[in-house]
Amino acid sequence: MLPYFYHEALVAGQQVFTLDEATSKHCIQVLRMQEGEHMLLTNGKGLRARVSIVAAERKRCGVQVVTLETLTERPYALSLGIAFTKNNSRNEWLLEKATEMGIEHIYPLTVQRSEKEKFNAERLKLILISAMLQSQQCFLPRLHEPQPLKQLMTAAAEQKLLAHCLSGEPRHSLLQAMQPSRSTLVLIGPEGDFTREEVSLCLEQGFSPVSLGANRLRTETAGLYACTVFNALNYA
């Protein structure tokens, strides 16, 4: 399997270009690649190129395009609105696994019981890139800025689902409620769950209330469960 790297500046029509210093160092110093050897590059927007090394320099590795293909996005997109926990490693784990499963949009939610409202966007982007490459994809998920719940009420999605654990509120199993062949937005609250006022707001805006099973799940587990069900219904 050829080494696979992210190169944001990859564009159709350009035949020769220089890799950034970090990628160049990894290719030449770590992998000890030489002129004439091939690798794969993606820009995270659907382009994937097979390139050949033409200048094996440790800081400025030059490559030439051998073949270039444009891949199409999945026909049905999954968006996840989720309140991050205060534990960075758990948030990062979710982003890694959700990316491997092909998620398109991640919206960190700011709600009444939020535990975390800020994050290191640069570090999280590196995690997304690494997971995209590891899973041999060429579309990088979009990690949006943290935003209040109200801002997601008008998000474009063919079906909108709200996962919560409030007692006395009617809910349907996610497996029953999630319909295949539809772009989907799933909202998952913080460890303390959404408030009744937040649940009411979502229901007024057309969200369908769902249950993720009898067990109470951690926030990141709930997020991955939603990704798994969506993939099983649409792409298994």
Residue frames as a rotation matrix with the C-alpha (Angstrom) as fourth column:
MET 1
0.580 0.815 0.000 0.00
0.815 -0.580 0.000 0.00
0.000 0.000 -1.000 0.00
LEU 2
-0.139 -0.645 0.752 1.39
0.601 -0.658 -0.453 3.39
0.787 0.388 0.479 -0.99
PRO 3
-0.672 -0.109 -0.732 2.02
0.679 -0.484 -0.552 6.04
-0.294 -0.868 0.399 1.69
TYR 4
0.079 0.836 0.543 -0.93
0.828 -0.359 0.432 8.43
0.556 0.415 -0.720 1.87
PHE 5
-0.696 -0.422 -0.582 -0.63
0.674 -0.663 -0.325 12.11
-0.249 -0.619 0.745 2.77
TYR 6
0.523 0.835 -0.171 -2.77
0.772 -0.549 -0.322 15.23
-0.363 0.037 -0.931 3.07
HIS 7
-0.733 -0.679 0.030 -1.83
0.623 -0.653 0.430 18.14
-0.272 0.335 0.902 0.81
GLU 8
0.045 0.871 -0.489 -4.37
0.509 -0.442 -0.739 20.93
-0.860 -0.215 -0.463 1.07
ALA 9
-0.076 -0.155 -0.985 -2.92
-0.533 -0.828 0.172 22.79
-0.842 0.539 -0.020 -1.94
LEU 10
-0.782 -0.162 0.601 -3.52
0.327 0.714 0.619 19.88
-0.530 0.681 -0.506 -4.33
VAL 11
0.072 0.801 -0.595 -5.55
-0.449 -0.507 -0.736 21.20
-0.891 0.320 0.323 -7.29
ALA 12
0.479 0.172 0.861 -6.56
0.612 0.637 -0.468 19.79
-0.630 0.751 0.199 -10.64
GLY 13
0.958 -0.092 0.272 -4.35
0.190 -0.509 -0.839 20.93
0.216 0.856 -0.471 -13.49
GLN 14
0.490 -0.838 0.240 -1.14
-0.872 -0.468 0.145 21.40
-0.009 -0.281 -0.960 -11.50
GLN 15
0.781 -0.193 -0.595 1.41
-0.119 0.888 -0.444 18.75
0.614 0.417 0.670 -12.44
VAL 16
-0.111 -0.892 -0.438 4.45
0.640 0.273 -0.718 19.58
0.760 -0.360 0.541 -10.28
PHE 17
0.583 0.280 0.763 4.47
-0.340 -0.768 0.542 21.00
0.738 -0.575 -0.353 -6.76
THR 18
-0.539 -0.842 -0.027 6.36
-0.192 0.154 -0.969 20.98
0.820 -0.517 -0.245 -3.47
LEU 19
0.300 0.614 -0.730 5.19
0.596 0.477 0.646 19.26
0.745 -0.629 -0.223 -0.30
ASP 20
0.741 -0.019 0.671 5.20
-0.447 -0.759 0.473 21.13
0.500 -0.651 -0.571 3.00
GLU 21
-0.171 -0.963 0.207 8.15
-0.820 0.023 -0.571 20.70
0.545 -0.267 -0.794 5.33
ALA 22
-0.117 0.172 0.978 6.47
-0.831 0.523 -0.191 18.26
-0.544 -0.835 0.082 7.73
THR 23
0.849 0.480 0.219 5.33
-0.268 0.750 -0.604 15.93
-0.455 0.454 0.766 4.94
SER 24
0.608 -0.704 -0.368 8.66
-0.503 0.017 -0.864 16.23
0.614 0.710 -0.344 3.16
LYS 25
-0.288 -0.746 0.600 10.54
-0.943 0.114 -0.311 15.27
0.164 -0.656 -0.737 6.31
HIS 26
0.214 0.441 0.871 8.30
-0.601 0.763 -0.238 12.27
-0.770 -0.473 0.429 6.90
CYS 27
0.969 0.195 -0.148 8.72
-0.229 0.507 -0.831 11.03
-0.087 0.840 0.536 3.33
ILE 28
0.533 -0.827 -0.180 12.46
-0.322 -0.001 -0.947 11.52
0.782 0.563 -0.267 2.99
GLN 29
-0.354 -0.754 0.554 13.83
-0.796 -0.069 -0.602 11.24
0.492 -0.654 -0.575 6.52
VAL 30
-0.127 0.377 0.917 11.38
-0.809 0.495 -0.316 8.83
-0.573 -0.783 0.242 8.19
LEU 31
0.758 0.511 0.404 10.23
-0.187 0.765 -0.616 6.62
-0.624 0.392 0.676 5.31
ARG 32
-0.250 -0.968 -0.007 13.51
-0.160 0.034 0.986 7.13
-0.955 0.248 -0.164 3.41
MET 33
0.656 0.540 0.527 11.72
0.475 0.247 -0.844 7.51
-0.586 0.805 -0.095 0.10
GLN 34
-0.451 -0.883 -0.131 13.79
0.289 -0.283 0.914 8.31
-0.844 0.375 0.383 -2.97
GLU 35
-0.334 0.271 -0.903 13.33
-0.784 -0.612 0.106 9.90
-0.524 0.743 0.417 -6.37
GLY 36
-0.690 0.154 -0.707 11.04
-0.526 0.565 0.636 7.84
0.498 0.810 -0.309 -8.58
GLU 37
-0.869 0.410 -0.277 9.02
0.495 0.716 -0.493 6.37
-0.004 -0.565 -0.825 -5.70
HIS 38
-0.433 0.821 0.371 5.27
0.063 -0.383 0.921 6.91
0.899 0.422 0.114 -5.60
MET 39
-0.895 0.312 -0.318 2.82
0.339 0.015 -0.941 8.07
-0.289 -0.950 -0.120 -2.93
LEU 40
-0.125 0.919 0.374 -0.83
0.843 -0.100 0.528 9.13
0.523 0.381 -0.763 -2.72
LEU 41
-0.978 -0.109 -0.179 -2.04
0.186 -0.848 -0.496 12.64
-0.098 -0.518 0.850 -1.87
THR 42
-0.041 0.976 0.215 -5.47
0.924 -0.045 0.379 14.09
0.379 0.214 -0.900 -1.15
ASN 43
-0.760 -0.154 0.632 -6.67
0.026 -0.978 -0.207 17.63
0.649 -0.141 0.747 -0.54
GLY 44
-0.862 0.456 -0.223 -9.53
0.342 0.196 -0.919 16.45
-0.375 -0.868 -0.325 1.67
LYS 45
-0.257 0.782 -0.567 -12.03
-0.557 -0.600 -0.575 17.78
-0.790 0.168 0.590 -0.86
GLY 46
0.693 0.644 0.323 -12.34
-0.201 0.603 -0.772 14.78
-0.692 0.471 0.547 -3.15
LEU 47
0.641 -0.550 -0.536 -9.11
-0.656 -0.029 -0.754 14.93
0.399 0.835 -0.379 -5.14
ARG 48
0.645 -0.530 0.551 -6.69
-0.129 0.635 0.762 12.02
-0.753 -0.562 0.341 -4.91
ALA 49
0.686 -0.496 -0.532 -3.40
-0.688 -0.205 -0.696 11.95
0.236 0.844 -0.482 -6.80
ARG 50
0.756 -0.632 0.169 -0.73
0.544 0.751 0.373 9.35
-0.363 -0.190 0.912 -7.34
VAL 51
0.873 -0.478 -0.097 2.54
-0.481 -0.811 -0.333 11.26
0.081 0.337 -0.938 -7.49
SER 52
0.631 -0.763 -0.142 6.18
0.695 0.637 -0.334 10.47
0.345 0.112 0.932 -8.13
ILE 53
0.655 -0.480 -0.584 9.07
0.246 -0.595 0.765 12.07
-0.714 -0.645 -0.272 -6.21
VAL 54
0.755 -0.408 0.513 11.19
0.494 -0.161 -0.855 14.23
0.431 0.899 0.080 -8.52
ALA 55
-0.056 -0.790 0.610 13.26
-0.293 -0.571 -0.767 16.03
0.955 -0.222 -0.199 -5.86
ALA 56
0.485 0.228 -0.844 13.96
0.565 0.656 0.501 14.04
0.668 -0.720 0.189 -2.69
GLU 57
-0.498 -0.621 0.605 14.74
-0.035 -0.682 -0.730 16.98
0.866 -0.385 0.318 -0.45
ARG 58
-0.656 0.156 -0.739 14.14
0.708 0.468 -0.529 16.71
0.263 -0.870 -0.418 3.30
LYS 59
-0.620 0.399 -0.676 12.46
0.287 -0.686 -0.669 20.11
-0.730 -0.609 0.310 3.67
ARG 60
-0.011 0.587 -0.810 11.06
-0.728 -0.560 -0.396 20.67
-0.686 0.585 0.433 0.17
CYS 61
-0.568 -0.143 0.810 10.17
0.228 0.919 0.322 17.39
-0.791 0.368 -0.489 -1.47
GLY 62
-0.414 0.387 -0.824 9.13
-0.825 -0.542 0.160 17.92
-0.385 0.746 0.543 -5.09
VAL 63
-0.454 0.345 0.822 6.55
0.253 0.934 -0.252 15.62
-0.854 0.093 -0.511 -6.68
GLN 64
-0.786 0.228 -0.575 4.91
-0.617 -0.354 0.703 15.19
-0.043 0.907 0.419 -10.07
VAL 65
0.084 0.926 0.369 1.37
-0.705 0.317 -0.634 13.97
-0.704 -0.206 0.680 -10.70
VAL 66
-0.943 -0.302 0.138 1.13
-0.150 0.758 0.635 10.55
-0.297 0.578 -0.760 -12.33
THR 67
-0.504 0.861 0.066 -2.64
0.558 0.267 0.786 10.11
0.659 0.433 -0.615 -12.11
LEU 68
-0.954 0.282 0.103 -5.41
-0.276 -0.689 -0.670 12.26
-0.118 -0.668 0.735 -10.65
GLU 69
-0.536 0.834 -0.131 -8.96
0.580 0.477 0.661 11.26
0.614 0.278 -0.739 -9.81
THR 70
-0.721 0.439 0.535 -11.94
-0.614 -0.764 -0.200 13.17
0.321 -0.473 0.820 -8.49
LEU 71
-0.809 0.445 -0.384 -14.14
0.533 0.832 -0.157 11.20
0.250 -0.332 -0.910 -6.13
THR 72
-0.210 0.833 0.512 -17.75
-0.153 -0.545 0.824 12.01
0.966 0.095 0.242 -5.34
GLU 73
-0.726 0.016 0.688 -19.10
-0.680 -0.163 -0.715 12.63
0.101 -0.987 0.129 -1.86
ARG 74
-0.875 0.484 0.028 -21.43
0.453 0.836 -0.311 10.17
-0.174 -0.260 -0.950 -0.23
PRO 75
-0.529 0.708 0.468 -25.01
0.327 -0.339 0.882 10.79
0.783 0.619 -0.052 -1.40
TYR 76
0.649 0.761 0.013 -26.37
0.227 -0.209 0.951 11.08
0.726 -0.615 -0.308 2.14
ALA 77
-0.335 -0.846 0.414 -24.50
-0.099 -0.406 -0.909 13.14
0.937 -0.346 0.053 4.72
LEU 78
0.424 0.378 -0.823 -24.41
0.787 0.296 0.541 12.67
0.449 -0.877 -0.172 8.47
SER 79
-0.191 -0.407 0.893 -24.09
-0.218 -0.870 -0.443 15.73
0.957 -0.279 0.077 10.70
LEU 80
0.120 0.149 -0.982 -23.54
0.840 0.512 0.180 15.38
0.530 -0.846 -0.064 14.42
GLY 81
0.107 -0.034 0.994 -24.32
-0.383 -0.924 0.009 18.16
0.918 -0.382 -0.112 16.88
ILE 82
0.458 -0.038 -0.888 -22.75
0.615 0.735 0.286 17.17
0.642 -0.677 0.360 20.17
ALA 83
0.826 -0.169 0.538 -21.82
-0.467 -0.739 0.485 18.84
0.316 -0.652 -0.689 23.45
PHE 84
0.075 -0.899 -0.431 -18.14
-0.068 0.427 -0.902 18.08
0.995 0.097 -0.030 24.04
THR 85
0.819 0.088 -0.567 -17.05
0.523 0.290 0.801 16.80
0.235 -0.953 0.192 27.44
LYS 86
0.823 -0.552 0.132 -14.31
-0.561 -0.756 0.337 18.45
-0.086 -0.351 -0.932 29.52
ASN 87
0.285 -0.711 0.642 -12.13
0.016 0.674 0.739 15.39
-0.958 -0.201 0.203 28.87
ASN 88
0.137 -0.280 -0.950 -10.11
-0.874 -0.486 0.018 16.21
-0.467 0.828 -0.311 25.74
SER 89
-0.830 -0.554 0.071 -9.05
-0.463 0.753 0.468 12.63
-0.313 0.355 -0.881 25.08
ARG 90
-0.382 0.774 0.505 -12.67
0.459 0.633 -0.623 11.46
-0.802 -0.005 -0.597 24.92
ASN 91
0.538 0.535 -0.652 -13.59
-0.258 -0.631 -0.731 14.22
-0.803 0.561 -0.201 22.47
GLU 92
-0.177 -0.717 -0.675 -10.58
-0.928 -0.106 0.356 13.38
-0.327 0.689 -0.646 20.33
TRP 93
-0.816 -0.058 0.576 -11.47
-0.011 0.996 0.084 9.69
-0.579 0.062 -0.813 20.36
LEU 94
0.186 0.968 0.172 -14.95
0.360 0.095 -0.928 10.49
-0.914 0.234 -0.331 19.07
LEU 95
0.497 -0.021 -0.868 -13.62
-0.642 -0.682 -0.351 12.71
-0.584 0.731 -0.352 16.28
GLU 96
-0.596 -0.790 -0.145 -11.16
-0.716 0.442 0.540 10.04
-0.362 0.425 -0.829 15.20
LYS 97
-0.728 0.330 0.601 -13.74
0.295 0.942 -0.159 7.25
-0.619 0.061 -0.783 15.08
ALA 98
0.367 0.905 -0.217 -16.49
0.186 -0.300 -0.936 9.37
-0.911 0.303 -0.279 13.51
THR 99
0.159 -0.407 -0.899 -14.06
-0.856 -0.510 0.079 10.42
-0.491 0.758 -0.430 10.77
GLU 100
-0.846 -0.484 0.225 -13.14
-0.346 0.819 0.459 6.82
-0.406 0.310 -0.860 10.08
MET 101
-0.395 0.789 0.470 -16.83
0.596 0.609 -0.522 6.17
-0.699 0.074 -0.712 9.58
GLY 102
-0.612 0.023 0.791 -17.18
0.762 -0.252 0.597 8.99
0.213 0.967 0.136 7.07
ILE 103
0.238 0.733 -0.637 -19.02
0.815 -0.507 -0.279 11.72
-0.528 -0.453 -0.718 8.98
GLU 104
0.077 -0.153 0.985 -19.41
0.835 -0.530 -0.147 14.99
0.545 0.834 0.087 7.07
HIS 105
-0.038 -0.012 0.999 -20.16
-0.208 -0.978 -0.020 17.67
0.977 -0.209 0.034 9.68
ILE 106
-0.143 -0.036 -0.989 -19.43
0.912 0.382 -0.146 17.98
0.383 -0.923 -0.021 13.41
TYR 107
0.093 0.282 0.955 -21.06
-0.074 -0.955 0.289 20.79
0.993 -0.097 -0.068 15.37
PRO 108
-0.721 -0.303 -0.623 -19.80
0.595 0.191 -0.781 21.26
0.355 -0.934 0.042 18.96
LEU 109
0.214 0.936 0.281 -22.89
0.480 -0.351 0.804 22.37
0.851 -0.037 -0.524 20.89
THR 110
-0.931 -0.321 0.176 -23.05
0.020 -0.523 -0.852 25.03
0.365 -0.789 0.493 23.55
VAL 111
0.078 0.985 -0.154 -26.02
0.225 0.133 0.965 24.24
0.971 -0.110 -0.211 25.80
GLN 112
0.621 0.275 0.734 -27.05
-0.516 -0.561 0.647 25.00
0.590 -0.781 -0.206 29.36
ARG 113
0.865 -0.267 0.424 -25.13
-0.239 0.523 0.818 22.07
-0.440 -0.809 0.389 30.87
SER 114
0.766 -0.625 -0.147 -22.13
-0.038 0.184 -0.982 22.23
0.641 0.758 0.117 28.56
GLU 115
0.791 -0.569 -0.225 -18.83
0.435 0.264 0.861 21.14
-0.431 -0.779 0.456 30.09
LYS 116
-0.339 -0.941 -0.006 -16.59
0.568 -0.210 0.796 22.56
-0.750 0.266 0.605 27.39
GLU 117
0.738 0.642 -0.209 -17.07
0.275 -0.567 -0.776 25.57
-0.617 0.515 -0.595 25.13
LYS 118
0.558 -0.629 -0.542 -13.58
-0.814 -0.542 -0.209 26.01
-0.162 0.558 -0.814 23.70
PHE 119
0.735 -0.386 0.558 -11.15
0.299 0.922 0.245 23.65
-0.609 -0.013 0.793 22.03
ASN 120
-0.207 -0.901 -0.380 -7.86
-0.313 -0.307 0.899 23.56
-0.927 0.305 -0.218 20.18
ALA 121
0.740 0.637 -0.215 -9.14
-0.373 0.123 -0.920 23.62
-0.559 0.761 0.329 16.60
GLU 122
0.232 -0.734 -0.638 -5.67
-0.948 -0.023 -0.318 23.13
0.219 0.679 -0.701 15.09
ARG 123
-0.716 -0.489 0.499 -4.99
-0.623 0.769 -0.141 19.98
-0.315 -0.411 -0.855 17.11
LEU 124
-0.002 0.807 0.590 -8.44
-0.145 0.584 -0.799 18.57
-0.989 -0.088 0.116 16.36
LYS 125
0.687 0.198 -0.699 -7.96
-0.689 -0.129 -0.713 19.19
-0.232 0.972 0.048 12.64
LEU 126
-0.345 -0.889 -0.300 -4.76
-0.921 0.383 -0.076 17.12
0.183 0.250 -0.951 12.75
ILE 127
-0.617 0.208 0.759 -6.73
-0.281 0.842 -0.460 14.29
-0.735 -0.497 -0.461 14.36
LEU 128
0.519 0.854 -0.047 -9.35
-0.283 0.120 -0.952 14.49
-0.807 0.507 0.304 11.61
ILE 129
0.388 -0.455 -0.801 -6.65
-0.917 -0.101 -0.387 14.45
0.095 0.885 -0.457 8.92
SER 130
-0.668 -0.706 0.234 -4.91
-0.735 0.674 -0.066 11.47
-0.111 -0.216 -0.970 10.47
ALA 131
-0.312 0.640 0.702 -8.17
-0.099 0.713 -0.694 9.50
-0.945 -0.286 -0.159 10.72
MET 132
0.659 0.526 -0.538 -9.12
-0.545 -0.159 -0.823 10.40
-0.519 0.835 0.182 7.13
LEU 133
0.035 -0.749 -0.662 -5.78
-0.962 0.155 -0.226 9.11
0.272 0.644 -0.715 5.84
GLN 134
-0.726 -0.323 0.606 -5.80
-0.556 0.795 -0.242 6.01
-0.404 -0.513 -0.757 8.03
SER 135
-0.051 0.823 0.566 -9.22
0.081 0.568 -0.819 5.04
-0.995 0.004 -0.096 6.66
GLN 136
-0.753 -0.404 0.519 -8.12
0.501 0.158 0.851 5.79
-0.426 0.901 0.084 3.06
GLN 137
0.417 0.904 0.090 -10.69
0.820 -0.331 -0.467 8.52
-0.393 0.269 -0.879 2.47
CYS 138
-0.623 -0.640 0.449 -10.32
0.768 -0.609 0.198 11.78
0.147 0.469 0.871 0.57
PHE 139
0.142 0.657 0.740 -13.01
0.160 -0.753 0.638 13.94
0.977 0.027 -0.212 2.19
LEU 140
-0.840 -0.481 -0.249 -12.10
0.356 -0.144 -0.923 15.74
0.409 -0.865 0.292 5.39
PRO 141
0.131 0.927 -0.350 -15.02
0.961 -0.031 0.276 16.28
0.245 -0.373 -0.895 7.79
ARG 142
-0.224 -0.135 0.965 -15.84
0.076 -0.990 -0.121 19.87
0.972 0.046 0.232 8.62
LEU 143
-0.236 0.081 -0.968 -15.43
0.966 0.129 -0.225 20.70
0.107 -0.988 -0.109 12.29
HIS 144
0.262 0.460 0.848 -17.54
0.401 -0.851 0.338 23.81
0.878 0.252 -0.407 12.90
GLU 145
-0.730 -0.420 0.540 -17.02
-0.235 -0.587 -0.775 26.41
0.642 -0.692 0.329 15.59
PRO 146
-0.751 0.493 -0.440 -18.92
0.647 0.413 -0.642 25.82
-0.135 -0.766 -0.629 18.86
GLN 147
-0.775 0.541 0.327 -22.42
-0.247 -0.736 0.631 27.18
0.582 0.408 0.703 18.52
PRO 148
-0.662 0.593 0.458 -25.62
-0.583 -0.025 -0.812 27.49
-0.470 -0.805 0.362 20.56
LEU 149
-0.606 0.484 0.631 -28.41
0.435 0.866 -0.246 25.00
-0.666 0.125 -0.736 20.12
LYS 150
0.359 0.841 -0.405 -30.71
0.094 -0.464 -0.881 27.56
-0.929 0.278 -0.245 18.49
GLN 151
-0.090 -0.486 -0.870 -28.24
-0.802 -0.482 0.352 28.03
-0.590 0.729 -0.346 15.65
LEU 152
-0.948 -0.303 0.095 -28.70
-0.209 0.821 0.531 24.41
-0.239 0.484 -0.842 14.56
MET 153
-0.215 0.954 0.207 -32.47
0.050 0.223 -0.974 24.62
-0.975 -0.199 -0.095 14.41
THR 154
0.673 0.485 -0.559 -32.34
-0.457 -0.322 -0.829 25.70
-0.582 0.813 0.005 10.76
ALA 155
-0.440 -0.897 0.046 -29.50
-0.557 0.312 0.770 23.42
-0.705 0.313 -0.637 9.67
ALA 156
0.127 0.457 -0.881 -30.10
-0.981 0.187 -0.045 21.77
0.144 0.870 0.472 6.30
ALA 157
-0.917 -0.314 0.247 -30.96
-0.345 0.934 -0.094 18.09
-0.201 -0.172 -0.964 6.82
GLU 158
-0.454 0.772 -0.444 -33.71
-0.404 0.266 0.875 15.85
0.794 0.577 0.192 5.49
GLN 159
0.556 0.627 -0.546 -34.24
0.317 0.447 0.836 14.32
0.768 -0.638 0.050 8.92
LYS 160
-0.292 -0.575 0.765 -33.43
-0.516 -0.579 -0.632 15.77
0.805 -0.579 -0.128 12.33
LEU 161
0.425 0.361 -0.830 -33.15
0.361 0.773 0.521 13.57
0.830 -0.521 0.198 15.39
LEU 162
0.056 -0.325 0.944 -32.74
-0.768 -0.618 -0.167 14.49
0.638 -0.716 -0.284 19.05
ALA 163
0.018 -0.126 -0.992 -31.26
0.394 0.913 -0.109 11.94
0.919 -0.389 0.066 21.46
HIS 164
-0.309 -0.106 0.945 -32.11
-0.738 -0.600 -0.309 12.53
0.600 -0.793 0.107 25.11
CYS 165
-0.678 -0.038 -0.734 -32.76
0.303 0.895 -0.326 10.58
0.670 -0.444 -0.595 28.31
LEU 166
-0.752 0.410 0.516 -35.49
-0.641 -0.637 -0.429 12.62
0.152 -0.653 0.742 30.01
SER 167
-0.881 0.472 0.019 -38.01
0.434 0.824 -0.365 10.47
-0.188 -0.314 -0.931 31.82
GLY 168
-0.130 0.957 -0.260 -41.66
0.408 -0.187 -0.894 10.80
-0.904 -0.222 -0.366 30.91
GLU 169
-0.017 0.065 -0.998 -40.90
-0.741 -0.671 -0.031 12.07
-0.671 0.739 0.060 27.40
PRO 170
0.786 0.357 0.505 -41.96
0.033 0.791 -0.611 9.88
-0.618 0.497 0.609 24.43
ARG 171
-0.098 -0.847 -0.522 -39.10
-0.847 -0.205 0.491 8.62
-0.523 0.491 -0.697 22.27
HIS 172
0.948 0.280 -0.153 -38.57
-0.317 0.767 -0.557 6.11
-0.039 0.577 0.816 19.49
SER 173
0.432 -0.821 0.373 -35.61
0.419 0.549 0.724 3.79
-0.799 -0.157 0.581 19.09
LEU 174
-0.051 -0.552 -0.832 -32.94
-0.599 -0.650 0.468 5.32
-0.799 0.523 -0.297 16.86
LEU 175
-0.873 -0.295 0.389 -33.05
0.060 0.726 0.685 2.16
-0.485 0.622 -0.616 14.76
GLN 176
-0.123 0.916 0.382 -36.75
0.910 0.257 -0.324 2.74
-0.395 0.308 -0.866 14.10
ALA 177
0.570 0.433 -0.699 -36.66
0.285 -0.901 -0.326 6.50
-0.771 -0.013 -0.637 13.73
MET 178
-0.221 -0.741 -0.634 -33.65
-0.455 -0.497 0.739 6.91
-0.863 0.451 -0.227 11.45
GLN 179
0.791 0.559 0.249 -34.69
0.016 0.388 -0.921 6.49
-0.612 0.733 0.298 7.84
PRO 180
-0.147 -0.892 0.428 -32.13
0.621 0.254 0.742 5.45
-0.770 0.375 0.516 5.18
SER 181
-0.300 -0.099 0.949 -31.32
0.938 -0.210 0.274 7.46
0.172 0.973 0.156 2.06
ARG 182
0.771 0.501 0.394 -31.75
0.404 -0.862 0.305 10.81
0.493 -0.076 -0.867 3.82
SER 183
-0.353 -0.858 0.374 -29.18
0.179 -0.455 -0.873 13.35
0.918 -0.241 0.314 4.95
THR 184
0.541 0.585 -0.604 -29.37
0.561 0.284 0.778 13.34
0.627 -0.760 -0.175 8.73
LEU 185
-0.298 -0.552 0.779 -28.61
-0.414 -0.660 -0.627 15.60
0.860 -0.510 -0.032 11.69
VAL 186
0.386 0.347 -0.855 -28.40
0.593 0.616 0.518 13.98
0.707 -0.707 0.032 15.13
LEU 187
0.113 -0.290 0.950 -28.16
-0.572 -0.801 -0.177 16.06
0.812 -0.524 -0.256 18.33
ILE 188
0.315 -0.109 -0.943 -26.54
0.645 0.753 0.128 14.61
0.697 -0.648 0.307 21.44
GLY 189
0.800 0.155 0.579 -26.39
-0.210 -0.832 0.513 16.49
0.562 -0.532 -0.634 24.72
PRO 190
-0.165 -0.898 0.408 -23.81
-0.751 -0.155 -0.642 16.79
0.640 -0.412 -0.648 27.50
GLU 191
-0.820 -0.219 -0.529 -23.23
0.118 0.840 -0.530 14.32
0.561 -0.497 -0.662 30.31
GLY 192
-0.843 0.524 -0.122 -26.05
0.029 -0.182 -0.983 16.01
-0.537 -0.832 0.138 32.23
ASP 193
-0.340 0.692 0.637 -28.36
0.918 0.391 0.065 15.75
-0.204 0.607 -0.768 29.19
PHE 194
-0.653 0.271 0.707 -30.41
0.214 -0.830 0.515 18.46
0.726 0.488 0.484 27.55
THR 195
-0.884 0.466 -0.030 -32.78
-0.142 -0.329 -0.934 20.45
-0.445 -0.821 0.357 29.75
ARG 196
-0.211 0.895 0.394 -36.54
0.754 0.405 -0.517 20.09
-0.622 0.188 -0.760 29.27
GLU 197
0.457 0.340 -0.822 -36.60
-0.129 -0.889 -0.439 23.57
-0.880 0.306 -0.363 27.76
GLU 198
-0.439 -0.707 -0.554 -33.96
-0.716 -0.098 0.691 22.59
-0.543 0.700 -0.464 25.20
VAL 199
-0.825 0.221 0.520 -35.83
0.371 0.906 0.204 19.40
-0.426 0.361 -0.830 24.34
SER 200
0.196 0.972 -0.129 -39.06
0.569 -0.220 -0.792 21.39
-0.799 0.082 -0.596 23.88
LEU 201
0.165 -0.225 -0.960 -37.28
-0.549 -0.830 0.100 23.85
-0.819 0.511 -0.260 21.59
CYS 202
-0.827 -0.551 -0.115 -36.01
-0.419 0.466 0.779 21.05
-0.375 0.692 -0.616 19.37
LEU 203
-0.562 0.693 0.451 -39.39
0.659 0.705 -0.262 19.35
-0.500 0.150 -0.853 19.21
GLU 204
0.360 0.695 -0.623 -41.03
0.168 -0.705 -0.689 22.65
-0.918 0.143 -0.370 18.21
GLN 205
0.027 -0.461 -0.887 -38.54
-0.821 -0.517 0.244 22.88
-0.571 0.721 -0.393 15.33
GLY 206
0.630 0.431 -0.646 -39.40
-0.760 0.513 -0.399 19.44
0.160 0.742 0.651 13.97
PHE 207
-0.536 -0.835 -0.125 -36.77
-0.760 0.542 -0.360 17.22
0.368 -0.098 -0.925 15.60
SER 208
0.526 0.652 -0.546 -37.85
-0.340 0.750 0.568 13.65
0.780 -0.113 0.616 16.33
PRO 209
0.215 -0.450 0.867 -36.96
-0.973 -0.025 0.228 12.42
-0.080 -0.893 -0.443 19.85
VAL 210
0.474 -0.122 -0.872 -34.97
-0.316 0.901 -0.298 9.17
0.822 0.417 0.388 19.91
SER 211
0.756 -0.266 0.599 -33.54
-0.520 0.312 0.795 6.70
-0.398 -0.912 0.097 22.39
LEU 212
0.078 -0.818 -0.570 -30.13
-0.870 0.223 -0.440 5.07
0.487 0.530 -0.694 22.05
GLY 213
-0.145 -0.058 -0.988 -31.11
0.084 0.994 -0.071 2.00
0.986 -0.093 -0.139 24.03
ALA 214
0.762 0.551 -0.341 -31.70
0.312 0.148 0.938 0.95
0.567 -0.821 -0.059 27.63
ASN 215
0.183 -0.781 -0.597 -28.14
0.977 0.078 0.198 1.68
-0.108 -0.619 0.778 28.79
ARG 216
0.936 0.043 -0.350 -27.03
0.063 -0.997 0.047 5.19
-0.347 -0.066 -0.936 29.62
LEU 217
0.494 -0.755 0.431 -24.14
0.845 0.303 -0.440 5.99
0.202 0.582 0.788 27.29
ARG 218
-0.161 -0.637 -0.754 -21.26
0.525 -0.702 0.481 8.41
-0.836 -0.318 0.447 27.65
THR 219
0.452 0.373 -0.811 -21.49
-0.328 -0.776 -0.539 11.37
-0.830 0.510 -0.228 25.30
GLU 220
-0.308 -0.658 -0.687 -18.78
-0.892 -0.050 0.449 10.12
-0.330 0.751 -0.572 22.94
THR 221
-0.860 0.073 0.505 -20.24
0.125 0.990 0.070 6.60
-0.494 0.124 -0.860 22.92
ALA 222
0.165 0.986 -0.032 -23.63
0.350 -0.089 -0.932 8.01
-0.922 0.143 -0.360 21.99
GLY 223
0.285 -0.123 -0.951 -22.05
-0.716 -0.687 -0.126 9.95
-0.637 0.717 -0.284 19.13
LEU 224
-0.740 -0.631 -0.234 -20.32
-0.636 0.542 0.549 6.88
-0.219 0.555 -0.803 17.76
TYR 225
-0.552 0.635 0.541 -23.51
0.371 0.768 -0.522 4.83
-0.746 -0.087 -0.660 18.12
ALA 226
0.458 0.738 -0.496 -25.35
-0.113 -0.506 -0.855 7.35
-0.882 0.448 -0.149 15.92
CYS 227
-0.086 -0.588 -0.804 -22.58
-0.939 -0.221 0.263 7.14
-0.332 0.778 -0.533 13.31
THR 228
-0.885 -0.299 0.356 -22.73
-0.232 0.948 0.219 3.35
-0.403 0.112 -0.908 13.36
VAL 229
-0.124 0.929 0.350 -26.48
0.417 0.369 -0.831 3.17
-0.900 0.043 -0.433 12.86
PHE 230
0.493 0.278 -0.824 -26.35
-0.496 -0.689 -0.529 5.73
-0.715 0.669 -0.202 10.03
ASN 231
-0.407 -0.742 -0.532 -23.59
-0.888 0.186 0.420 3.82
-0.213 0.644 -0.735 8.23
ALA 232
-0.808 0.137 0.573 -25.32
0.076 0.989 -0.129 0.47
-0.585 -0.061 -0.809 8.70
LEU 233
0.192 0.981 0.032 -28.56
0.278 -0.023 -0.960 1.81
-0.941 0.194 -0.278 7.23
ASN 234
0.757 0.185 -0.626 -26.98
-0.394 -0.635 -0.664 3.59
-0.521 0.750 -0.408 4.28
TYR 235
0.360 -0.738 -0.571 -23.61
-0.904 -0.124 -0.409 2.09
0.231 0.663 -0.712 3.43
ALA 236
0.088 -0.328 0.941 -23.33
-0.584 0.748 0.315 -1.42
-0.807 -0.577 -0.126 4.87
